[in-house]
Amino acid sequence: MNSLVTYQVQDSLALIGLARPPVNALGQPLRAALLQACEQADADPSVRAIVIYGTNGLFCAGADITEFGSPASFAAPDLPGLLVRLTAIDKPLVAAIGKLALGGGLELALACGYRIGEPKTRVGLPEINLGLLPGAGGTQRLPRLVGVQAALEMMISGAPMAANRALELGILDRLADSAEQLLQSACGYAHELIANHAPARPSEPFADPAKGLPADFFERYCLEQEPRWKSRLAPRLVFSAVQAACLLPLQQGLERELALFKQAEASRQSEALRHVFFAEREAGKIPGIDPSTALRPIAKVAVIGAGTMGGGIAMNFANAGIPVVLLERQGDALDRGLAHIRKTYAISLKRGKLTEAQLEQRMSLLSGTLEYADLADADLVIEAVFEQLSIKQEVFRQLDSVCKPGAILATNTSSLDVDQIAAVTARPQDVIGLHFFSPANVMRLLEVVKARETSAQVLATTLKMGRTIGKIPVVSGVCFGFIGNRMLEPYAREAHRLVLEGATPAQVDGVLTGLDLNMGVFSMLDLAGIDVNFLVRDANRAAIAHDDSYCRLGDELYSLGRYGQKTARGFYQYEGRERHNDYEVVALSERLAGELHVSRRPIEDAEIHARCLFMLINEGIQLLDEGIALRAGDIDLVWINGYGFPAHLGGPMFYAQQYGLDKVLAGIQHYRDTLGEYGRMWFTPAPLLERLVAAGKTTIERL
């Protein structure tokens, strides 16, 4: 038998083991081997039932993603055809699902008549996360198994489902007592089926998926989901495929599903989401770090500052089962911080995302102190105090004096020079930047800032820890704002300047949210706090620009006490979370434009798009050229996970590639020529962008 599949006949059962580590991805070679094994079992009269399992304890995590978009994706035997063939075998097939059955792996299990899992089994159809839909029968077989509503929820969310819920829905027929007993239990189940003369495929609980659905079910579902779907293609294609399951016989439904899958696979959105998938895996590959790099143990963490950011950071570690001590200067501030953490957990409890026992367990891992001496046994200390260099340096002097040798000292600065912070210690090799994004207990991005003397061991340890607490860690070099906030500055600059020139905050934000960004510049600043933005900018004016007149609007709002949502007035007016345009801001913009001699005119949406996005892209390319970012994909991850850039556009760098690097360069040159002195000052193409276009390159890479 092929080395990708094991095959043995044992007591009238053919045991077929998937053996393509690490996750038994269903690429063409494994598909061919599986088909051969199943044909052999079908032809053997001594075989009365077939058990398919994973030889390493994991069933199958899905298709081979590297094949998507290439001829290999549908090379014979293609997965849809293979699974149709399996359903035609007139012997019971039992899928023994260890650990995972995701995507094509679950579709393989659905093609089997019977399924058994173990307590830690998880199943799911996450294709939507790659801009795809299940293309090997998932959209047709799952609604017939669990009903339309449950099937749609599972495919639209893309989230994996725990074993107990899968058993309750009927995706699993049984659960083995443990992972170790799964194969034995699957064989026992197969023998029961033989003894009971069970059919190769049992009758489907929802053979007519449309039966019992309200007449307006699909219309209502689509209307409810539209605000979430925005311009995303994949959810609509999933929806169409499930509709087909309700309207067409199975064979015609499978044909419709396949056509929709190929449409999704060929789309720009799926290409972008596959780029993001691989970018996440590439982000962990760092020069100077390999599997042999020693890691430091992190058994206890300390966080300096129990405010919103410090508390959120602490929660990440408590969630992962790691004890945390929070340090504050005043007892009342410490009490408020711990109370706020409990309140945040209580919200999760109320929403059913946490049990009372889990809440208390996590709170038990959190303690507070007013004394630096209590941090002496911490393995990792994260500073989260006010964004001012002198304050942070003083904290690090204290940490240097009390922390044990080998402790990692991290700063959560969003913009300051980590080298200058490290320089006040006698151990700069142990200092690193860990820039969490707010709210720190929710946002997935963690910018890991490698300072000049940060050791490979410290960098490797913090990257591993970032993944342990559920973050996507992306390495940045030291510069003002690192990757994310440095790119934010020219992006926000153009938004502010456009309002001075005649646009409104709502128009600028509307263009950006029209691209499916979660927020426009001005609503984002109102949420983060205009005061916070002002104080960061004020502390770094020399690093930001030689002419900061473009941000006068933000400065004026700060001086008026209009800090955004927290004061119900910022670039917009607020009633609760409801946002309204504020014509006082327009009047203020007109006044400032007059003082700064900025000519006002009607602004087209296309200009807003070009100026904001091209300047964002240009700065990212410059960061790559300087070596601050290691890869264009790293920049995309920062902006997707930290700033709400839509993943289905692939991030700003990938968006630029799809838009055309030559068009981006031409746009920058156009505004350099047409915006007068302002254009000449700010619209300078990154030299790397010019080199890429001159070389005829269509992808962003160092040259």
C-alpha positions in Angstrom: 0.0 0.0 0.0 1.1 3.6 -0.6 3.1 5.1 2.2 0.5 7.8 2.6 -2.1 5.3 3.7 -1.9 2.2 5.9 -4.1 -0.8 5.1 -4.9 -3.9 7.0 -7.8 -6.3 7.2 -8.7 -7.4 10.7 -11.7 -9.5 11.6 -13.7 -8.6 8.5 -12.8 -4.8 8.8 -10.6 -2.9 6.5 -8.6 -0.4 8.6 -7.5 2.5 6.4 -5.1 4.9 8.1 -4.3 8.4 6.8 -0.6 8.8 7.2 0.4 12.2 5.7 1.8 14.2 8.7 1.4 16.6 10.2 -2.4 17.0 9.5 -3.2 14.5 6.8 -3.9 17.3 4.3 -5.9 15.8 1.4 -3.6 16.7 -1.4 -3.7 14.7 -4.7 -1.2 12.0 -3.6 -3.2 11.2 -0.4 -6.5 11.4 -2.4 -5.1 8.8 -4.8 -3.8 6.6 -2.1 -7.1 6.7 -0.2 -9.1 5.9 -3.3 -6.9 2.9 -4.0 -7.3 1.6 -0.5 -11.1 2.0 -0.6 -11.4 0.3 -3.9 -9.3 -2.6 -2.5 -11.6 -2.8 0.5 -14.7 -2.6 -1.7 -13.5 -5.4 -3.9 -12.5 -7.7 -1.0 -15.4 -10.0 -0.1 -13.9 -10.7 3.3 -14.2 -7.0 4.2 -17.7 -6.2 5.5 -17.0 -2.7 6.8 -14.4 0.0 6.5 -12.9 2.2 9.2 -11.0 5.3 8.2 -8.8 7.0 10.8 -5.6 9.0 11.3 -2.5 7.0 12.1 -1.1 9.8 14.3 -4.3 10.4 16.3 -5.5 13.3 14.1 -8.1 12.5 11.5 -7.7 15.2 8.8 -7.4 19.0 9.0 -8.7 19.5 5.4 -7.5 20.1 1.9 -3.9 20.9 0.9 -4.1 24.7 0.8 -1.0 25.0 -1.3 -3.0 23.4 -4.1 -5.8 26.0 -4.3 -5.6 28.2 -7.3 -3.4 25.7 -9.2 -4.2 22.7 -11.4 -3.4 20.3 -8.5 -6.6 21.5 -6.8 -8.7 19.3 -9.1 -6.1 16.8 -10.3 -7.5 13.3 -10.4 -8.8 12.0 -8.2 -10.4 15.3 -7.2 -11.9 15.4 -3.7 -15.5 15.8 -4.7 -15.3 12.8 -7.1 -13.4 10.7 -4.5 -16.1 11.3 -1.9 -19.0 10.5 -4.3 -17.2 7.2 -5.0 -17.0 6.5 -1.3 -20.7 7.1 -0.9 -21.3 4.4 -3.6 -19.5 1.7 -1.6 -22.1 -0.8 -0.4 -20.4 -1.4 2.9 -20.6 0.7 6.1 -17.8 3.2 6.3 -17.0 4.5 9.8 -14.9 7.7 10.2 -12.9 7.5 13.5 -12.3 11.2 14.1 -9.4 11.9 16.3 -8.6 15.5 17.3 -9.7 17.3 14.2 -12.0 16.9 11.1 -11.9 20.3 9.4 -12.9 21.4 5.9 -12.3 18.6 3.5 -11.6 16.4 6.5 -15.1 16.8 7.7 -16.4 16.4 4.2 -14.6 13.1 4.1 -16.3 12.1 7.3 -19.7 13.2 6.0 -19.2 10.9 3.0 -18.9 8.0 5.4 -22.2 6.7 6.7 -21.1 6.7 10.3 -18.9 8.8 12.5 -17.3 8.4 15.9 -15.2 10.9 17.8 -13.5 11.2 21.1 -13.9 13.8 23.9 -11.4 16.3 22.5 -12.6 16.0 18.9 -13.4 19.2 17.0 -15.1 19.4 13.7 -15.8 22.4 11.4 -16.0 23.8 7.9 -13.7 26.8 8.0 -13.4 27.3 4.3 -15.0 30.8 4.6 -11.8 32.0 6.3 -10.0 31.4 3.0 -12.7 33.1 0.9 -14.0 29.6 -0.1 -17.0 27.4 0.6 -17.0 23.7 1.2 -16.5 22.2 -2.3 -16.6 18.5 -1.7 -20.2 18.0 -0.6 -20.3 19.9 2.7 -22.9 22.4 1.6 -25.2 19.6 0.4 -24.6 16.7 2.9 -24.5 18.8 6.1 -27.9 20.4 5.7 -29.4 17.0 5.1 -27.7 15.7 8.3 -28.3 18.6 10.8 -30.8 20.9 9.1 -30.3 24.2 7.2 -30.1 26.6 10.2 -27.3 24.7 12.0 -25.5 24.0 8.7 -25.5 27.7 7.7 -24.3 28.8 11.1 -21.4 26.3 11.0 -20.3 27.3 7.5 -20.8 31.1 7.8 -18.9 31.3 11.2 -16.2 28.9 10.1 -15.7 28.1 13.8 -14.8 24.6 15.0 -17.4 22.7 17.1 -16.7 20.7 20.2 -17.4 17.0 20.3 -20.4 17.1 22.6 -22.2 19.7 20.4 -21.3 17.7 17.3 -22.8 14.6 19.0 -25.9 16.6 20.0 -26.4 17.8 16.4 -25.9 14.4 14.8 -22.6 15.1 13.1 -21.1 12.5 15.4 -23.0 9.3 16.1 -20.9 8.3 19.1 -18.0 9.3 21.3 -15.3 7.0 22.5 -14.3 7.3 26.1 -10.8 8.6 25.2 -8.5 9.3 22.3 -6.6 6.2 23.1 -9.7 4.0 22.8 -11.0 5.7 19.6 -9.9 3.1 17.0 -10.9 0.2 19.2 -14.3 1.8 19.8 -14.7 2.5 16.0 -14.0 -1.1 15.3 -16.6 -2.2 17.9 -19.1 0.2 16.3 -18.4 -1.3 12.9 -18.9 -4.8 14.2 -22.3 -3.7 15.7 -23.3 -2.3 12.3 -22.4 -5.6 10.6 -24.3 -7.6 13.3 -27.3 -5.4 12.9 -27.2 -5.5 9.1 -27.0 -1.7 9.0 -27.2 -0.1 5.6 -24.0 1.4 4.1 -25.6 4.8 4.6 -28.4 5.4 7.1 -31.4 7.6 6.1 -30.8 11.3 6.4 -32.6 13.1 9.2 -33.3 16.1 6.9 -33.6 14.4 3.6 -35.7 17.3 2.4 -33.8 20.3 4.0 -36.4 22.8 3.0 -39.2 21.0 4.8 -40.4 23.0 7.7 -38.5 26.2 6.9 -40.5 29.4 7.0 -41.3 30.6 3.5 -39.3 33.7 3.9 -36.3 32.0 5.7 -33.7 32.7 3.1 -34.8 36.2 2.4 -34.8 37.1 6.1 -31.5 35.4 6.8 -29.8 37.3 4.0 -31.2 40.6 5.2 -30.0 40.0 8.7 -26.5 39.0 7.6 -26.0 41.7 5.0 -24.4 44.3 7.4 -21.8 41.7 8.5 -21.1 40.4 5.0 -20.4 43.8 3.5 -18.7 43.1 0.2 -17.5 39.6 1.1 -18.2 37.1 -1.6 -17.7 33.8 0.2 -20.7 34.1 2.6 -23.0 34.8 -0.3 -21.7 31.7 -2.2 -22.2 29.5 0.9 -25.7 30.9 1.2 -26.4 30.1 -2.5 -25.0 26.6 -2.2 -27.3 25.8 0.8 -30.2 27.2 -1.0 -29.3 24.8 -3.8 -29.4 21.9 -1.2 -33.1 22.9 -0.6 -34.1 23.2 -4.2 -32.1 20.5 -6.0 -31.6 16.7 -5.8 -28.2 15.8 -4.2 -26.4 15.2 -7.5 -27.5 18.5 -9.0 -26.7 20.2 -5.7 -23.2 18.8 -5.8 -22.7 20.1 -9.3 -24.0 23.6 -8.2 -21.7 23.5 -5.2 -18.7 22.7 -7.3 -19.4 25.6 -9.7 -19.7 28.0 -6.8 -16.5 26.7 -5.3 -14.6 27.3 -8.5 -16.0 30.8 -8.6 -14.8 31.4 -5.1 -11.4 29.8 -5.7 -10.8 32.1 -8.7 -11.8 35.3 -6.8 -9.4 38.0 -5.7 -10.9 37.8 -2.2 -9.9 34.1 -1.8 -6.4 34.8 -3.2 -6.1 37.6 -0.6 -7.3 35.4 2.3 -4.9 32.6 1.2 -2.1 35.2 1.3 -3.1 36.1 4.9 -3.1 32.4 5.8 0.4 31.8 4.6 1.6 35.2 6.0 0.6 34.1 9.5 2.8 31.0 9.1 5.7 33.0 7.6 5.6 35.6 10.4 7.2 33.2 12.8 10.3 32.7 10.6 12.9 35.0 12.0 16.6 35.3 10.9 18.8 34.0 13.8 16.1 31.9 15.4 15.5 28.2 14.7 14.1 25.3 16.6 17.4 24.9 18.5 17.2 28.4 20.0 16.8 28.0 23.7 13.6 29.3 25.3 13.4 30.9 28.8 10.7 29.5 31.1 7.7 31.8 31.7 6.0 30.6 34.9 5.1 34.0 36.3 4.4 37.4 34.7 4.3 40.9 36.1 2.5 43.9 34.6 3.3 47.5 35.6 0.2 49.5 35.5 -3.4 48.3 36.3 -5.2 50.6 34.0 -7.2 49.5 31.0 -4.2 48.5 29.0 -2.3 46.8 31.9 -5.4 45.0 33.0 -6.1 43.7 29.5 -2.6 42.5 29.1 -2.8 40.7 32.5 -6.0 38.9 31.4 -4.2 37.3 28.4 -1.9 35.5 30.7 -4.5 34.5 33.3 -6.6 33.2 30.4 -3.7 30.9 29.5 -3.3 29.7 33.1 -0.2 31.8 33.9 0.0 33.7 37.3 0.2 37.5 37.0 1.0 40.2 39.5 -0.1 43.7 38.8 1.9 46.6 40.2 0.4 50.1 40.8 1.6 53.1 42.7 -1.7 53.7 44.7 -3.9 51.1 46.3 -7.1 52.6 45.0 -5.8 52.4 41.4 -4.9 48.8 42.0 -8.3 48.0 43.4 -10.0 49.7 40.5 -7.9 47.7 38.0 -8.7 44.4 39.6 -12.3 45.3 39.8 -12.4 46.2 36.2 -10.9 42.9 35.2 -13.5 41.0 37.2 -16.2 43.2 35.6 -14.9 42.3 32.1 -14.9 38.6 33.0 -18.4 39.0 34.4 -19.6 40.2 31.0 -18.2 37.1 29.4 -19.9 35.0 32.0 -23.2 36.7 31.3 -22.8 36.0 27.5 -22.1 32.3 28.2 -18.5 32.4 27.1 -17.2 31.7 30.6 -18.4 29.6 33.6 -18.4 30.9 37.2 -15.6 28.4 38.0 -13.5 29.6 35.1 -14.0 33.3 36.2 -12.9 32.5 39.7 -10.0 30.4 38.5 -8.7 33.2 36.3 -9.1 35.8 39.1 -7.2 33.5 41.4 -4.2 33.8 39.1 -4.2 37.6 39.4 -2.7 39.4 42.4 -1.7 43.0 43.1 1.1 44.8 44.8 2.4 48.3 45.4 6.0 47.2 45.8 8.6 46.6 43.1 10.3 44.1 45.4 7.3 41.7 44.8 8.4 41.3 41.2 11.7 39.7 42.1 10.5 36.2 41.0 8.8 37.2 37.7 10.1 35.7 34.5 8.5 38.3 32.3 7.7 41.9 33.3 5.6 44.1 30.9 5.5 47.8 31.5 2.2 49.5 30.6 2.5 53.0 32.0 2.0 56.5 30.5 3.5 57.0 27.0 6.4 59.2 28.0 10.0 58.2 27.6 11.3 59.6 30.9 8.5 57.8 32.9 9.2 54.5 31.2 12.9 54.8 31.6 12.4 55.3 35.4 10.3 52.2 35.5 13.0 50.2 33.8 15.7 51.5 36.2 13.6 50.1 39.0 13.0 46.8 37.2 16.7 46.5 36.5 17.4 46.7 40.2 14.8 44.2 41.5 14.2 41.7 38.8 16.2 38.4 38.8 18.9 37.7 36.2 17.3 36.3 33.0 14.0 38.0 33.5 12.6 39.4 30.3 11.8 43.1 30.6 9.2 44.3 28.1 7.7 47.7 27.3 4.2 48.1 25.9 5.2 51.4 24.2 3.3 52.2 21.0 5.8 54.6 19.6 8.8 55.3 21.7 12.4 54.2 21.1 12.9 50.8 22.8 16.7 51.2 22.5 16.6 54.3 24.6 14.5 52.4 27.2 16.9 49.4 27.2 19.9 51.7 27.5 19.0 52.7 31.1 19.4 49.0 32.2 22.5 46.9 32.7 20.8 44.2 30.7 19.7 45.6 27.3 19.9 42.1 25.8 16.8 41.2 28.0 14.7 44.2 26.9 12.1 43.9 24.2 9.0 45.8 23.0 5.6 44.0 23.3 3.1 46.4 21.9 -0.4 45.1 22.7 -3.3 46.7 20.9 -6.4 47.9 22.8 -8.5 46.2 24.1 -5.5 44.0 24.9 -7.5 41.0 26.0 -9.4 41.0 22.6 -7.1 42.2 19.9 -5.0 39.5 18.2 -2.1 41.6 17.1 1.1 41.7 19.2 4.0 43.8 17.7 7.2 42.3 19.0 9.8 45.1 18.8 13.4 43.8 18.6 15.7 46.4 20.0 19.4 46.7 18.9 20.7 44.3 21.6 17.7 42.1 22.2 19.0 38.5 22.4 17.7 35.8 20.0 16.7 33.8 23.1 14.5 36.7 24.4 12.9 37.2 21.0 12.2 33.5 20.5 10.7 33.2 24.0 8.4 36.2 23.5 7.2 35.0 20.1 6.4 31.6 21.6 4.6 33.3 24.5 2.6 35.5 22.1 1.3 32.4 20.4 0.6 30.7 23.8 -1.7 33.6 24.8 -3.5 33.5 21.4 -1.9 36.4 19.7 -0.4 36.8 16.2 3.1 38.1 17.0 4.8 40.2 14.3 8.4 41.3 14.6 9.3 44.9 14.0 12.5 46.9 14.2 12.9 50.1 16.2 11.5 53.3 14.7 8.9 55.8 15.6 5.5 54.0 15.8 7.1 50.6 14.7 5.1 49.1 11.8 1.4 49.9 12.6 1.5 53.4 14.1 4.2 54.7 11.7 2.0 53.8 8.8 -1.0 55.2 10.6 0.6 58.7 10.7 0.6 59.4 6.9 -2.8 57.6 6.5 -4.3 59.9 9.2 -2.4 62.9 8.0 -4.1 62.7 4.6 -7.5 62.2 6.2 -7.0 65.4 8.3 -5.6 67.4 5.4 -8.5 66.3 3.1 -11.0 67.7 5.7 -9.1 71.0 5.7 -9.3 71.0 1.9 -13.0 70.5 1.8 -14.1 67.0 2.6 -16.0 66.2 5.8 -15.0 63.6 8.4 -18.1 61.5 7.4 -17.1 61.6 3.7 -13.5 60.4 4.4 -14.7 57.7 6.8 -17.4 56.6 4.4 -14.8 56.0 1.6 -12.7 53.9 3.9 -15.5 51.9 5.4 -16.8 51.5 1.8 -13.6 49.3 1.4 -14.9 47.3 4.4 -12.4 48.8 6.9 -13.9 48.4 10.3 -13.6 52.1 11.0 -12.6 55.3 9.2 -9.8 57.4 10.6 -12.0 59.9 12.5 -14.3 57.4 14.1 -11.2 55.4 15.1 -9.6 58.5 16.7 -12.9 59.3 18.5 -12.9 55.7 19.9 -9.2 55.6 20.9 -9.4 59.2 22.3 -8.4 62.4 20.7 -6.5 63.2 24.0 -4.5 60.0 23.7 -3.7 60.7 20.1 -2.7 64.3 20.9 -0.4 63.4 23.8 1.4 60.7 21.7 1.8 63.2 18.8 2.8 66.0 21.1 5.6 63.9 22.7 6.9 62.9 19.2 6.5 65.9 17.0 10.1 65.9 16.0 9.9 62.3 14.9 6.7 62.7 13.1 7.2 65.6 10.7 8.9 68.9 9.9 5.4 70.5 9.3 2.5 69.3 11.4 0.0 71.9 10.4 -2.1 69.2 8.8 -3.1 67.9 12.3 -4.1 71.3 13.7 -7.8 70.1 13.6 -7.0 67.3 16.1 -5.0 69.8 18.2 -7.9 72.2 18.3 -10.4 69.5 19.3 -8.1 68.6 22.1 -7.9 72.1 23.3 -11.7 72.3 23.3 -11.9 69.2 25.5 -13.5 67.2 22.7 -11.8 63.9 23.3 -14.2 61.6 21.3 -16.7 59.1 22.5 -15.6 59.5 26.2 -16.8 63.1 26.1 -19.6 62.6 23.6 -17.9 65.1 21.3 -15.0 64.7 19.0 -14.9 64.7 15.2 -18.5 63.6 15.7 -21.3 64.0 18.3 -22.4 60.9 20.2 -25.6 59.8 21.9 -24.4 56.7 23.6 -22.6 54.8 20.8 -24.8 56.5 18.1 -22.7 58.8 16.0 -23.9 62.0 14.4 -22.2 64.5 12.1 -21.1 67.7 13.8 -21.2 70.8 11.6 -19.1 72.7 14.2 -16.2 70.5 13.1 -16.8 71.6 9.5 -16.9 75.3 10.6 -13.7 74.7 12.6 -12.1 73.2 9.5 -13.0 76.2 7.4 -11.5 78.5 9.9 -8.3 76.6 10.2 -8.0 76.3 6.4 -8.2 80.1 6.2 -5.5 80.5 8.8 -3.2 78.0 7.1 -4.0 79.4 3.6 -5.4 76.0 2.5 -7.7 76.3 -0.5 -11.0 74.5 -0.1 -12.8 72.7 -2.9 -15.2 69.8 -3.5 -13.3 66.5 -2.9 -14.1 63.4 -5.0 -14.2 60.0 -3.2 -11.6 58.7 -5.6 -9.1 61.3 -4.3 -9.8 60.3 -0.7 -9.2 56.7 -1.6 -6.0 57.4 -3.4 -4.4 59.8 -1.0 -5.2 57.9 2.2 -4.4 54.4 0.8 -1.4 55.3 -1.3 0.3 57.1 1.5 -0.4 54.1 3.8 1.0 51.7 1.2 4.0 54.0 0.5 5.0 54.1 4.1 4.7 50.3 4.4 7.0 49.8 1.4 9.5 52.3 3.0 9.4 50.2 6.2 10.2 47.1 4.2 13.1 48.9 2.5 14.5 50.0 5.8 14.3 46.5 7.3 11.9 47.6 10.0 9.5 45.0 8.7 10.9 41.6 7.5 8.2 40.9 4.9 5.3 42.6 3.2 3.1 39.9 4.6 4.1 41.0 8.2 2.9 44.5 7.4 -0.5 43.1 6.2 -0.9 41.1 9.4 -0.3 44.2 11.5 -2.9 46.2 9.6 -5.5 43.4 9.5 -5.3 42.4 13.1 -4.4 45.8 14.7 -6.3 48.3 12.6 -9.2 46.5 11.0 -8.0 46.4 7.4 -10.2 43.8 5.7 -8.6 40.4 5.5 -10.4 39.7 2.2 -8.4 42.5 0.7 -5.2 40.9 2.0 -3.9 43.9 3.9 -2.5 47.1 2.4 0.6 45.6 0.8 -1.4 42.8 -0.9 -4.1 45.3 -1.9 -1.4 47.4 -3.6 -0.3 44.4 -5.6 -3.8 43.6 -6.8 -4.4 47.3 -7.5 -1.1 47.6 -9.4 2.2 48.9 -8.1 2.5 51.0 -11.2 -0.8 52.7 -10.5 0.1 53.4 -6.9 3.3 55.0 -8.0 1.6 57.1 -10.7 -1.0 58.2 -8.2 1.6 59.4 -5.7 3.5 61.2 -8.5 0.2 62.8 -9.6 -0.6 64.3 -6.2 3.0 65.4 -5.8 2.6 67.5 -9.0 -0.9 68.8 -8.3 -1.0 69.6 -4.6 1.6 72.4 -4.7 4.0 72.8 -1.8 2.1 70.3 0.3 2.4 67.7 -2.4 6.1 68.3 -2.9 6.6 68.0 0.9 4.7 64.8 1.5 4.1 62.8 -1.7 7.6 61.4 -2.2 7.5 57.8 -3.5 9.4 55.2 -1.5 12.6 54.4 -3.4 11.7 50.7 -3.2 8.4 51.4 -4.9 10.2 53.2 -7.7 12.7 50.3 -8.1 9.9 47.7 -8.1 8.0 49.4 -10.8 11.1 50.1 -12.9 12.0 46.4 -12.7 8.5 45.4 -13.8 7.7 43.7 -10.5 4.1 43.0 -9.4 4.8 41.8 -5.9 6.3 43.8 -3.0 9.7 42.5 -2.0 13.1 43.9 -1.2 15.4 44.6 -4.2 
